[in-house]
Amino acid sequence: MAQVTEKQIKDALRQVIDPEIGMDVVTLGMIRQIDIGEEGDVEVKMVLTAPFCPLASYLVEQVRMIASSVPGVKEAKVTLLDERWDPSWMEKP
């Protein structure tokens, strides 16, 4: 089985749109780190754009489901980091 790459996972996660902002979680810089194990286990570490985001569980579940759907991923887990999101993390056009 081919090793999945961080780029493959990030490209897939562009499908996850933050409904409050209307942009994807990768472009927003919400995805801070992606760890990929040898067996295809993936951990996506992310932050929210607001500390008490009402859509937190929705976004976490969407990220988990989309990451899990990438070929080569056996299992995906999402960890919310205790950091405040910063607009400077957004991708430059």
KAKAQUI-V32059 format. One record per backbone hydrogen bond with DSSP energy under -0.5 kcal/mol. NH is the residue of the N-H (numbers start at 1). CO is the residue of the C=O. Records with the same first field share a line. If there is no record, write none. Layout:
NH->CO  CO
This chain:
9->5
10->6
11->7
12->8
13->9
14->10  11
15->12
16->13
17->15
18->23
19->17
21->18
22->18
23->18
25->13  16
28->24
29->26
30->25
31->25
32->30  45
33->45
35->43
37->35  41
40->37
42->75
43->35
44->77
45->33  43
46->44  79
47->30
53->50
56->53
59->55
60->56
61->57
62->58
63->59
64->60
65->61
66->62
67->63
68->64
69->65
70->67
73->70
74->40  72
75->40
77->42
79->44
81->46  79
83->81
85->48  83
89->86
90->87
91->27
